Amino acid sequence: MEYKVHSCVKPRVYADLLEIATAELPFEQMKNASVLITGAGGFIGFYLTAALLLRNDLYGDGITVQALVRNREKAEKKFGGLLRRPDLNLCVQDVTEPIRAARADYLIHAASQASNIQFETDPVGTINANLAGTANVLDFAKESRAKAALIVSSLKVYGTVYGDREKLREDDCGYLDFTSYKNCYAMGKRASETLAASYCREYGMHVKLARPSYIYGASSLDDDRVWAQFIANIVRGEDILLKSSGAARRSFCYVTDTATALLCILLKGADAVPYNISYERSDTTIRGFAEKACEVFPEKNMKLRFANPADETLPEELKTPLTQVPEILDNSRLLALGWQPKADLAEGIRRSVSTLTEK
């Protein structure tokens, strides 16, 4: 086949895709299947799409990927020569409209607006991608008599959980102000999970739920997310400036590990049961991520600076029943499926920078 994956992507990206395509997963279930991926032109959607195409190159799996994107021009730039392949079909539409695609055996709903800027400027579009978008995907899955659908949810569904614990479990449910537009993303994700469970109950469908932590990797240098700004600082050789103490603790997971987790949940997960996606070797504070970024590239002589000098001293942490549980996800349920992460924080940062600087 012309336009094989290895000739259409950077070597570092290919190495990441190879890790996904050769993961120990029951890919035999997807042989000769059609897979619809919404948000295929996005960060995680691209890796999932390209990895399935690589399965065809390596093993002749005969998978057809329907890549649903909102912007044709951006998608053509993202996928390049891959769009000339017969096993990749571009579906250009908004996911909030009824899905116009050929029948699919598997569906992965990854279309979402996950930027704080979008929450402020387009809260209606943000919540609709999760509400109307999920309903359209599930309706299409029902019409297709699909084998399984995966709804990519978020750790933001937890809201604010209090207690003296270190991690969030799938049965936790914290406070969210549902009258605030600022929660358009989180409330939309909560509703999408309920919708998935409802389709399972009423129509006997197989719908899986994934709750990723903070996914990081080689994103745009203009990405406004804090981890992406740190990686951009490395690429540009700039010191990292923190505008707070950076004490907030979060679960981070490199894009390839997130992709294998999503496929694992799709192919092995239970219906309407949420699975946290995290890797304990990448659990850290915002400051810890920044410090690791400087540590991985000592030759750049980067320093961590603070906009407010008082933030250099970390606040003392007092644990009480009213302490907020950090955004650290318990991944034991996912590990029980046999998922095996590969890239810890240092390795993930190294790969991200290598991808962005590779010619």
C-alpha positions as CSV (number, residue, x, y, z in Angstrom):
1,M,0.0,0.0,0.0
2,E,1.3,3.5,-0.9
3,Y,1.4,6.2,1.8
4,K,2.4,3.8,4.6
5,V,2.3,5.4,8.1
6,H,6.1,5.4,8.5
7,S,6.5,7.6,5.4
8,C,3.9,10.1,6.4
9,V,4.9,11.0,10.0
10,K,8.0,12.1,11.8
11,P,10.2,9.2,13.1
12,R,9.5,10.1,16.7
13,V,5.8,10.1,16.1
14,Y,6.1,6.8,14.3
15,A,7.9,5.3,17.3
16,D,5.0,6.4,19.5
17,L,2.4,5.0,17.0
18,L,4.3,1.7,16.9
19,E,4.0,1.5,20.7
20,I,0.3,1.8,20.4
21,A,-0.1,-0.6,17.5
22,T,2.0,-3.3,19.1
23,A,0.4,-3.1,22.6
24,E,-0.8,-6.3,24.1
25,L,-4.4,-5.8,23.3
26,P,-7.1,-8.0,21.6
27,F,-6.7,-6.3,18.3
28,E,-8.0,-9.4,16.6
29,Q,-11.5,-8.2,17.6
30,M,-11.1,-5.3,15.2
31,K,-10.0,-7.3,12.1
32,N,-11.8,-6.1,9.0
33,A,-13.9,-3.7,11.2
34,S,-15.0,-0.1,10.5
35,V,-14.1,2.3,13.2
36,L,-15.5,5.8,13.6
37,I,-13.4,8.3,15.6
38,T,-14.9,11.7,16.4
39,G,-12.4,14.5,17.1
40,A,-10.0,12.5,14.9
41,G,-8.0,15.7,14.0
42,G,-7.5,16.4,17.7
43,F,-4.6,15.5,20.0
44,I,-5.6,12.0,21.1
45,G,-7.8,11.4,18.0
46,F,-4.9,11.6,15.6
47,Y,-2.8,9.1,17.5
48,L,-5.7,6.6,17.6
49,T,-6.5,7.0,13.9
50,A,-2.9,6.7,12.8
51,A,-2.2,3.7,15.1
52,L,-5.1,1.7,13.6
53,L,-3.8,2.5,10.1
54,L,-0.4,1.2,11.3
55,R,-2.0,-2.0,12.3
56,N,-3.0,-2.5,8.7
57,D,0.5,-1.8,7.5
58,L,2.1,-4.2,10.0
59,Y,-0.5,-7.0,10.3
60,G,-3.0,-6.6,7.4
61,D,-5.8,-6.1,9.9
62,G,-8.1,-4.6,7.3
63,I,-9.4,-1.9,9.6
64,T,-11.2,1.1,7.9
65,V,-11.1,4.3,9.9
66,Q,-13.7,7.0,9.5
67,A,-12.1,10.2,10.8
68,L,-14.8,12.7,11.8
69,V,-13.4,16.2,11.9
70,R,-14.9,19.7,12.0
71,N,-12.3,21.5,9.9
72,R,-11.2,20.0,6.5
73,E,-8.2,22.3,6.1
74,K,-6.8,21.5,9.5
75,A,-7.4,17.8,9.0
76,E,-5.6,17.8,5.6
77,K,-2.6,19.5,7.2
78,K,-2.6,17.1,10.1
79,F,-3.0,13.8,8.2
80,G,-1.1,14.8,5.0
81,G,-0.5,11.8,2.8
82,L,-2.5,9.4,5.0
83,L,-5.6,10.8,3.5
84,R,-4.7,9.2,0.2
85,R,-5.0,5.8,1.8
86,P,-8.2,3.7,0.9
87,D,-8.5,2.7,4.6
88,L,-9.0,6.3,5.9
89,N,-12.1,8.2,5.1
90,L,-12.6,11.8,6.2
91,C,-16.0,12.9,7.5
92,V,-16.2,16.6,7.7
93,Q,-19.0,17.8,10.0
94,D,-19.8,19.1,13.5
95,V,-20.5,16.2,15.9
96,T,-23.5,18.2,17.2
97,E,-25.3,17.3,14.0
98,P,-26.6,13.8,13.1
99,I,-23.6,11.6,12.0
100,R,-23.3,11.3,8.3
101,A,-20.9,8.3,7.8
102,A,-20.9,4.7,6.7
103,R,-21.9,2.1,9.2
104,A,-19.3,1.5,12.0
105,D,-18.5,-1.6,14.1
106,Y,-16.7,0.5,16.7
107,L,-17.0,4.1,17.7
108,I,-14.7,6.3,19.8
109,H,-16.2,9.7,20.8
110,A,-13.2,11.9,21.4
111,A,-14.6,15.2,20.0
112,S,-14.5,17.8,22.7
113,Q,-13.6,21.4,23.5
114,A,-11.2,21.1,26.4
115,S,-9.6,24.5,26.6
116,N,-10.3,27.1,29.3
117,I,-10.5,29.7,26.6
118,Q,-13.2,27.8,24.9
119,F,-15.1,27.4,28.2
120,E,-15.1,31.2,28.4
121,T,-15.8,32.1,24.8
122,D,-18.0,29.2,23.6
123,P,-19.6,27.5,26.6
124,V,-22.7,26.5,24.5
125,G,-20.5,24.8,21.9
126,T,-18.5,23.1,24.7
127,I,-21.5,21.6,26.4
128,N,-23.2,20.7,23.2
129,A,-20.2,18.6,22.0
130,N,-20.7,16.5,25.1
131,L,-24.5,16.5,25.2
132,A,-25.8,16.5,21.6
133,G,-22.5,15.1,20.3
134,T,-22.7,12.0,22.6
135,A,-26.4,11.5,21.7
136,N,-25.6,11.6,18.0
137,V,-22.7,9.2,18.4
138,L,-24.9,6.8,20.4
139,D,-27.8,7.0,17.9
140,F,-25.4,6.2,15.1
141,A,-23.9,3.3,17.1
142,K,-27.5,2.0,17.6
143,E,-28.3,2.3,13.9
144,S,-25.1,0.6,13.0
145,R,-25.6,-2.2,15.5
146,A,-22.1,-1.5,16.5
147,K,-20.1,-4.0,18.6
148,A,-19.0,-1.3,21.1
149,A,-18.7,2.5,21.5
150,L,-16.4,4.4,23.8
151,I,-17.2,7.7,25.3
152,V,-14.1,9.7,26.3
153,S,-15.1,11.5,29.5
154,S,-12.8,13.4,31.9
155,L,-11.5,13.6,35.4
156,K,-13.4,16.9,35.6
157,V,-16.6,14.9,36.3
158,Y,-15.5,14.5,39.9
159,G,-15.9,18.1,40.8
160,T,-14.6,19.1,44.2
161,V,-14.3,16.0,46.5
162,Y,-13.3,16.5,50.2
163,G,-11.5,14.0,52.4
164,D,-8.0,13.1,53.7
165,R,-7.4,10.6,50.8
166,E,-4.7,10.9,48.1
167,K,-6.7,9.7,45.1
168,L,-10.0,9.9,43.3
169,R,-11.8,6.6,42.7
170,E,-14.5,6.0,40.1
171,D,-17.3,6.0,42.6
172,D,-16.4,9.5,43.9
173,C,-18.8,12.3,43.1
174,G,-18.0,15.8,44.3
175,Y,-19.6,19.2,44.1
176,L,-20.1,21.1,40.9
177,D,-22.2,24.3,40.5
178,F,-24.5,23.3,37.7
179,T,-25.8,26.8,37.3
180,S,-22.3,28.2,36.3
181,Y,-21.3,28.3,32.6
182,K,-17.8,27.7,33.8
183,N,-18.8,24.1,34.4
184,C,-20.1,23.6,30.8
185,Y,-17.3,21.0,30.1
186,A,-17.6,19.1,33.4
187,M,-21.4,18.9,33.5
188,G,-21.5,18.0,29.9
189,K,-19.2,15.1,30.6
190,R,-21.3,14.0,33.5
191,A,-24.4,14.0,31.4
192,S,-22.7,12.1,28.6
193,E,-21.8,9.2,31.0
194,T,-25.5,9.1,32.2
195,L,-26.6,9.1,28.6
196,A,-24.2,6.2,27.8
197,A,-25.6,4.2,30.7
198,S,-29.2,4.9,29.5
199,Y,-28.5,3.6,26.0
200,C,-26.9,0.5,27.6
201,R,-30.1,-0.1,29.7
202,E,-32.7,0.7,27.1
203,Y,-31.2,-0.7,23.9
204,G,-28.8,-3.4,25.2
205,M,-25.8,-1.6,23.7
206,H,-22.2,-2.0,24.7
207,V,-20.9,1.5,25.7
208,K,-17.7,1.9,27.5
209,L,-16.6,4.9,29.6
210,A,-13.0,6.3,30.0
211,R,-11.9,9.1,32.4
212,P,-8.5,10.3,31.3
213,S,-6.3,12.4,33.5
214,Y,-4.3,15.3,32.0
215,I,-3.1,14.0,28.6
216,Y,0.2,15.6,27.5
217,G,2.5,15.2,24.6
218,A,3.7,17.2,21.5
219,S,1.0,19.8,21.2
220,S,1.0,23.1,19.5
221,L,3.5,25.7,20.8
222,D,0.5,28.0,21.2
223,D,-1.5,25.6,23.3
224,D,-2.7,27.5,26.4
225,R,-2.7,24.4,28.7
226,V,-0.1,24.7,31.4
227,W,1.9,21.5,30.6
228,A,2.0,22.5,26.9
229,Q,3.4,25.9,27.9
230,F,6.2,24.2,29.8
231,I,7.1,22.0,26.9
232,A,7.0,25.1,24.6
233,N,9.4,26.8,27.0
234,I,11.8,23.9,26.6
235,V,11.6,24.0,22.8
236,R,12.3,27.7,22.8
237,G,15.0,27.5,25.5
238,E,13.2,29.8,27.9
239,D,13.0,29.7,31.6
240,I,9.7,28.5,33.0
241,L,7.7,31.2,34.8
242,L,5.1,30.0,37.3
243,K,2.3,32.4,38.1
244,S,1.5,30.5,41.4
245,S,3.2,28.2,43.8
246,G,2.4,25.3,41.5
247,A,1.3,23.2,44.5
248,A,-1.7,21.7,42.8
249,R,-1.3,17.9,42.4
250,R,-2.5,16.2,39.2
251,S,-2.3,12.9,37.3
252,F,-0.6,13.3,34.0
253,C,-0.5,10.6,31.3
254,Y,1.5,10.6,28.1
255,V,-0.5,10.5,24.9
256,T,0.5,7.0,23.8
257,D,-0.3,5.5,27.2
258,T,-3.7,7.2,27.1
259,A,-4.3,5.8,23.6
260,T,-3.6,2.3,24.6
261,A,-5.8,2.7,27.7
262,L,-8.7,3.9,25.6
263,L,-8.3,0.9,23.2
264,C,-8.1,-1.4,26.2
265,I,-11.3,0.0,27.7
266,L,-13.1,-0.2,24.3
267,L,-12.1,-3.8,23.7
268,K,-12.0,-5.2,27.3
269,G,-14.0,-2.9,29.6
270,A,-17.4,-3.5,31.1
271,D,-20.4,-1.6,29.8
272,A,-21.3,1.7,31.5
273,V,-18.4,1.3,34.0
274,P,-16.0,4.2,34.1
275,Y,-12.2,3.6,34.1
276,N,-9.7,6.2,35.4
277,I,-6.7,6.6,33.1
278,S,-3.5,7.6,35.0
279,Y,0.1,6.5,35.5
280,E,1.4,6.8,39.1
281,R,4.9,7.6,37.9
282,S,3.5,10.7,36.3
283,D,1.5,11.9,39.3
284,T,3.0,15.3,40.3
285,T,2.4,18.9,41.1
286,I,2.4,21.7,38.5
287,R,5.7,22.7,40.0
288,G,6.9,19.1,39.8
289,F,6.1,19.0,36.1
290,A,8.0,22.2,35.5
291,E,11.0,21.0,37.6
292,K,11.1,17.7,35.7
293,A,11.1,19.6,32.4
294,C,14.2,21.5,33.5
295,E,15.8,18.4,34.9
296,V,15.3,16.3,31.7
297,F,17.3,18.9,29.6
298,P,20.1,20.1,31.8
299,E,22.1,21.3,28.8
300,K,19.5,24.0,28.2
301,N,20.3,25.6,31.6
302,M,16.7,26.4,32.2
303,K,15.5,27.8,35.5
304,L,12.2,27.8,37.3
305,R,11.1,31.4,38.1
306,F,8.1,32.7,40.0
307,A,6.0,35.8,39.1
308,N,5.4,36.3,42.8
309,P,8.6,35.6,44.9
310,A,6.4,34.6,47.9
311,D,5.3,31.5,45.8
312,E,8.8,30.0,45.9
313,T,7.9,28.6,49.3
314,L,5.3,25.8,49.1
315,P,2.3,26.3,51.4
316,E,2.2,23.8,54.3
317,E,-0.3,21.1,53.6
318,L,-2.7,20.2,56.4
319,K,-4.9,17.2,55.9
320,T,-8.4,17.3,57.4
321,P,-11.8,15.8,56.4
322,L,-12.4,19.1,54.7
323,T,-9.2,19.0,52.6
324,Q,-9.9,18.8,48.8
325,V,-8.8,15.5,47.3
326,P,-6.2,16.3,44.6
327,E,-6.8,15.5,40.9
328,I,-4.8,12.2,41.3
329,L,-6.7,9.3,39.8
330,D,-6.7,5.7,41.2
331,N,-6.1,3.5,38.2
332,S,-6.5,0.1,39.8
333,R,-9.7,-0.7,37.9
334,L,-7.8,-0.1,34.6
335,L,-4.8,-2.0,35.6
336,A,-7.1,-5.0,36.4
337,L,-7.9,-5.1,32.6
338,G,-4.2,-5.7,31.9
339,W,-3.2,-2.2,30.7
340,Q,0.5,-1.5,30.9
341,P,1.8,2.1,30.7
342,K,5.2,2.7,29.2
343,A,6.2,6.4,29.5
344,D,6.8,8.0,32.9
345,L,6.9,11.8,33.2
346,A,10.5,12.3,32.3
347,E,10.2,10.0,29.2
348,G,7.0,11.6,28.1
349,I,8.5,15.1,28.3
350,R,11.6,13.9,26.4
351,R,9.5,12.4,23.6
352,S,7.3,15.5,23.4
353,V,10.2,17.9,22.9
354,S,11.9,15.4,20.5
355,T,8.7,15.4,18.3
356,L,8.5,19.2,18.2
357,T,12.1,19.7,17.4
358,E,12.5,16.9,14.9
359,K,12.8,18.0,11.3
